[in-house]
Every structure is written in structure tokens, then in C-alpha cells.
Amino acid sequence: MNWSNIFEATLSAFFGVNAMYYAIAAIGLNVQFGYTGLLNFGQAGFMACGAYGLGMTAHYFQISFWWGIAIGIGYAVVLGLIMGVPTLRLRADYLAIVTIAVAEVIRLIVRSVRFKVYVGGSDGINEFSASYRRLSPYVESGRYPLSPFKAEGAVPYVMLAAMLAIGLVLGAATWNKLGKRFPSVPQRAGVGLTGVVWMLVLIAASLRVEYTGYSLWTVTVGWTLVAIFSVFVWLLMRSPWGRVLKAIREDEDAVRSLGKNVYSYKMQALILGGVIATFAGMMFSVERGSVQPDNYSRDLTFYVLTALVLGGAAKISGSIVGPMLFWGILAFADVFLNELVKSNGGSVEVFGIQLIGNISQVGQIQLMLVGLLLILLMVFRPQGLFGNRKEMALDGR
């Protein structure tokens, strides 16, 4: 098997565009679900608001591409009100039903023939991201390595700084879990040591990862947004407002008895998480250069939720690492199985039992393996990799 190809594909997915926009969407979902306890199954609808906000600027409104950011945010606020007004005074079950229904209604409306003149129907909207492309400092057809030791100009320093930041974040999260086992080691030294280890791993892993100029531009902008929203939510959840959200998640009746307007706080959390998710939809659309309605189906919401739970709800680090691992595992399983089938003459047998008959079955086996891993995660660590079991009682949600 070509292990070099497997390794490269896995790392590309780990740092790639899909992991990036999933991380942005997961941060927004974390505000709603992880910190407030709102079971939102319509995050794909908020992402579609951002994508169509950008696309409709050129296709329908005939205005500058950059107005699409404000339009997408406006759509998200309206969608949050539509979802929240009739349901937030009720139990979370009703919110889950309404959110998934509203998100599907939005998808069916934008793909219908009746509204094709406004949103492009099932063909979607194309050729609206020229203004965004022109801002790229990279040559679109060029190949750029992720490693700071292979790039030229200012890129090595930017990449090294980004990897140092990621390494310190992952190091802090890792040491937070290991600190109790090694109490004799000072906290700062532990965080620094694990941060350096993570950074070295990321640098070593990036030696084989390359992106096209346009993909690298989208990755740069996207992971910058991830960093901004991560810091913003991290600070917000340590403010009095954030502490009220956590209290609502635990016992909203107790919060209501203290004179807080629980309905208002829930609405604010739902809209804030939705606004953050609109930027995920925007980055997804500009990367592809088009908006297609079926890209924002209910499956997208469940994948984002899966990635969040994998990393750990109510943890900023979980919102980032979860999507990275999710896409890394998917890519590894896909390429590994394809290479395994090729190296075994088109089929795979174990103890005489045929598991894969031809290469077309790889996708099904891939999802089965990922599903098995997630089941094992729920059994042995239901709070996720970086989650806190005491804080997040998923079985009691």
C-alpha cells in the first residue's frame, strides 16, 4: 500500500477547508447546545443563510459582494427569531423538531423552481466570489506547502506562528486532562511542554501537506475566523452573560427564580450561535465558488454535531479539535480502504469472509468504521475527548 499517499491525504483533511468550516459551525453550535443546552438540529439552515447572503448579492441584489456578509447575518437573525419565538418557552424537544423542520423548509424553498429567479433553484448560484479571489496574496495555480521549512517569503513565519498557537491551545487542553495525574509538575511547565510537543508534531506532519493557492487563501482566512470566534466565545462564556447561559443549561427554573429572563437569554444564544454558523456557510460557498441547496441538508447538521461531540461539547478546544479529527478519520478510512482494495486485487477478505467485493463498496465500509468508532466513543467517553463529564451530562439532556 502507498502509505505516503494515506498519510498525506489524512493530514490535508486534518488542516483542510472542510475541517475549517466545520470548526466555525461547531463553535456556533457549542454556544447553543454545549453552553445553553439548546438542541438545535438546524445549523445547516444558518449556514445556508450565510452562503445565500453572499450569492444573492450578485445574482439578485446587484450589489457589492461584501454586502453579503451583512445580508447573511440579517438572514440568520430572522431565522433565529422564526425558530425561537414559538419554541423557546417550551422543552428542548420542541426546539429540535422545529429547527430540523425549518432548515429543511429553507432547503426546499431555495431549490424550488418558483424561486429560481432569486436563488437559482436546484442549480444554485455561481460566479459570485471574484472580489474575494482578487484579495488572495497567493497564485491560484501555485502549490504551497504547509510546512514552514519549505515555504518562501513571509509564509514560513505565518505558518510557524499559527502552529505555535495551535500547539499551545492543544497543549493546554491536553495538560488540563493530564495535570491531575502528574500533580508534581507545575501547571505552566506542563502546558508549555505539551504545547511544544504538539507544535513539533504539527510541523513534522506538515512536511508532506500542500495546497493550491486558492485553497491556502481560504484556509488562511477560515482558520483566522476560527481563532477569532474561539477567543470571542471563550471570553464571552467567562462573563456574567456566559455564566447565566451555563446556569440555564443546568436548571433554567432556578435561573428564572433569580429574576433572569430565561427566554431572552435562550433567544440571544440561538441567534449568536446562528450568526457564527453563517460564516461557516460563507467560507464553504467561496471555496467552491457556488451555492448549491443540497449541500445544506440535514446531514450537514448531524455531521457538525458529531464532530462537536467527538471533540467535547462546552469546550472551545473540542469545537476545533473535533472537526479536525472527524475529517482526518474520514480521509484516513477512505484512502486506506482504497489502497487496501487496490493492493489485494480489487477485493478484501478476512478469514475467508469477503468484506469488500469491489472498490465501489469502500464508501459504505468507511462510514461503518467511522460509526463504530463513534459508538465506542459514546460508550467509553460520552463527554468527548476534551469534554468534562461532570459538566456535560449528555444522557440527562
N, C-alpha and C positions, 0 to 999 in steps of 0.2 A: 504494500500500500504506500501511497505517496503521503507520508506523514508531514512533510513540509507544506503541502497544499492544505492539509487538515488544520495544521497549526496556524497558518496564515489566514485562512477563512474564519477561523474561530476568533482570532484577535481583531480582525477587521470588523466583525459583528459586535465584538465587545466594546469597541470605541466608536462604532459607526453611527450613521444617521438614524436608523431605527431605534437603537438604544437611547439616542439623544432625545428624540421627540416623545418616546415612551416615558423617559425620566421627567420631562416637563409635565406631561399629563398625569403622571403618578404623584408629583408634588401637589398638583391641584386636587387630585382625589384624596390625598393624605389629609389635606385641610378639611375636606368634607367627611370622609369616613374615619380616618385614623384619629383625628383630634376632636371631631364633633360628634361622631357616631352616626352620621347620615349615610344610609345605604343607597348610594347613587349608582344606578345601573345605566345612566345616560350620558356618561362622559364623552362618548363619541359624538353626541349631539353638540356639545360645547366645542369640540374640536372642529366639527363641520362649520360652526359659526365663524371661526377664525379663517378657515380656508375659503369659504364663500365670501366673507368680507373682503378678502384680498382679490379674489377672482372677479367679483362683480364691479369692482372699480373701473376696469377697462371694458368689461363685457356689457355692462348695463348703465352704470352711472356716468361713464365717460369722464372720469376724473383721475387725478394722480394715484398711482399705485399705493403711495404711502398713506393715503386716507383710509385704505383698507384696514389698517391697524385699529383706528378709532371705530370704524364701522363694525369690525368683528367683535370688539369689546362691547359695543352697543347691542349687537345681536345676543351676546352671551348674557348680558344683564336682563334683557327682555325674556330670554329663555329661562333664566333662573327664576324670574318672577312667575312665569307660566307654570313652571314645575312646583315652585314652593308655596305659592299663595293657597292653593286648595288642599295641600297635604301636610305642611309642616306642623300644623296643630294636632295632627294625628300620629299614629305609631309609624315607626320606620318602615314597616312592611308596605304601607300605602305609598310611601315615597319611592320605594324600589319599583313598585308596579308602574307608577306614573312616569318615573324617569325613563325606564326602558321603553314605555309606550310612546312617550313624546319624542324620544330620539329616533324611533322607527318611523313615526309620522313625518318627521323632518326629512328623513332619507327618502321616503316615498314621494313626498311633495316635490323635492328638488329633482328627482329623476322622472317625474311625470311629464307627459307631452304638453299638457295645458300650460305649464310654467316654463317651457323650454326657452322662450324668448328672454326670460330674465336670468335663469340659472343653467341653461344649456341642456337640460334633460339628462337622459342616460349617457350622453356623450360628454357631459361635464363642461368645464371652461378651460381653455388652453391659451397659451401665449400671453401671459399677463405679468411675468416676472422679469421683464427685460431691465427695469430700473434696479432691481435687486442684483441681477447678474453683473451689471456695469460697475457696481461697488467692489467687486471682488479684486483683491490685490494679486490673485494667482492667475496663471494662464490656464484656461478651461481645459485644454487638451493635454496639459502637462501632467506629470506623475510626481507626487510629493510624498516622501517617506515621513512616517510619523516620528521616527527616531531623531532626537536632537543631534546625533552624531553623524547623520547622513545629510541633513538639510543644509541649505545655504542661507546666507544673509541673516535677517532678524528672526527667521523661523525657529532656529535652534533654541534661542533664548525664550521665545514664547512657549515652545513646547516643553522646555525644561521647567519653566515656572509653573505651567499647567500641571505637569506630572508631580512636581513638588507639592502643589496644593492638593491634588487628588490623593497623593501618598499620605499627607498629614491628616486629611479627613478620614481616610480608611484606617490609618494608624490609630487615630483617636477612638474610632468606633471599635476597632479590634481590641485595643487595650482596655476599653471600657468593659469588655466581656472577660478579658483575661486577668484584669487587675486584682480581683478577689482571690485568684489562685496564687498570685505572687505578691503578697502584701509587703514584702520586704523591699521591693524595688520601688523607688519614688515614682509618683504618677507622671511627672513631666518627662522623666528619663524614659519611662515605658512608652509614652506616646511618641516621643522623638525617635526611639529605636524602631518601633513598629512602623512609624511613618517612613523612615529611611528604607526599611526592608521593602515596604510596598512600592516606594518610588523606584528602587533598583529592579524590582520585578517588572514594573510597568515599562521601564526603559529597556530592559533586556527583551521583553516581549514585543516591543515596538520595532525591533530591528528589521522585521520582515513585513511590516504593515505599510502599505502605500495607498494613497487616494488620488483621484483625479483632482484637477484644480478646483472645479466647481463643487465637488463633494467636500473637499477640505474647507472651502469657504463656508459651506452650510454647517459642517461640523464645528468650525470655529465659532460661528455666530450662535449655533444651538447650544453648545456646552457653556458658552458665556452666559446665555439666558438661564441655563440650569444653575450655574453658580450664583447668579443674581437672585433668582427666586428661592434658592436654598437658604441663602443668608437672610433674605426678607422674611421667609416663613419661620426660620429658626429664631429670629429676633421677635417676631410677632407672637409666637407661642410662649415666649417668656415674659410677655407684657401682661398687664391685668386682663386685657381683652382675651388673650390666648388662654389664660388660666380659667376664665369663665367657660370657654368652649370645652376644655377638658372636664370641667365640673358637669357641664350639660351631658357629656358623653357618659359620665359615671352615674349621675342621678339628677335628671332635669327637674324633678319635683322639689328636691332640696334647693336647687338654684332658684326656682320660682318662689320658694318660701322666703328667700333672702331679698326679694324685691326686684330681681333681674327679669328683663323681658326676654324670655327664652325664645319665643317666636322670632323676635327681631335678630337675635344672635344667630339662630339657625339660618335665617334668610341671608344674613351677611356672609356666613361661612359658605353656603351653597353658591352664592354669586362670586365670591372671591376665588373659590376653587375652580369655578367655571371659567372665569376670566383668565386664570393661569393656563387652563387647558386650551383656550383659544390660540395661544402662542404655539402650542404643540401642533395644532392643525395648520397654522400658518407655515411653520417650518417644514411640515410634511408636504404641503402644497408647493412651496417654492423649490424644494428639492426635486420634485417630479415635474415641475413646470405646468401642472394641470390640477384640476379639482374633479374627481370622479365620485359620484354619490355613494357607490357601493364600497368605496374604501372606508366609509364611516358607518359600517353596520354594527350591530350589537356585539359581534365577535370582538371588535376592537376594544370595547369597554371591558369585556371579560379578560382579555389578554393583559390590558393595563392593570386591572385589579389583581390578576395572578402575579404579575411582576412586582407589584407593591407588596403583596402578602409574602412573596418569596424573600424580599429584602427585609421586610418588617414594617408594619403599619405604625404610625405615631412616632416614626424616626426619620429624620431627614436623610441620614445615611442609607436607610432602607429604600427610600424613594429613588436614590441614584444607583446604588449597587444592584438592587433587584432587577431593574430593566437591563442593566449591563449583563448580568448573569443569565437572565432569561434568553436574550438574543444570542449570547455566547453558547449556551447549551443547545439552542435550536440549530445554530450554524454547525456546531461540532457534530451533532447527531446526523444532520443531513449529509455533510461531506464525508464523515466517517462511514456511514452506511453505503453511500455511493461508491466510495473507494473499495469497501469490503465486497460489494457485489461484483465490481469490475475485476478484482483480483481473484475471485472464485468462479469466473466463467459465467456470470450472469445470474447466479442463484446462491443462496446461503443455507446450509444445513447444519443442524446441531444434534448430535447423537442420532443421526439418521432421519431427523424430522426437518422438513423443509420450512424454514421461517420466511424466507423471501424468495418468491419464484422468479421475479424479474424486476428490473430497475424501476418500473412504474409503481411498485408497492413500497418504495422507500419512504415516501411522504407519510403513508399511513403508519408504518412502523415507527417513524420518527416521532409522531405525535403520541403514539402509545408509550414509547420510552419516556418522553417528557412528562406525560401524565402519571406514569408510575413513580417518577422522581418526586413529583408534586404530592402524590399520595403519601409517600414516605416522609416528606417534609411535614405534612399536616399531622402525621402520627407522632413523630419524634420531636418536632419543633414547630408547633402550630403558630407561635408568635413571629415566625420568620427568622432569618439569620441574625438580624440586628435588633429585633423587637424585644420588648420586655414583657415576660409572661404575666407579671403581676399587674402591669398597666393595661395590657391588651388581652382581655378575656374574650376571644372570638367566639367561644362556644356559648357565651352569655349575651351576645349582641342582640 
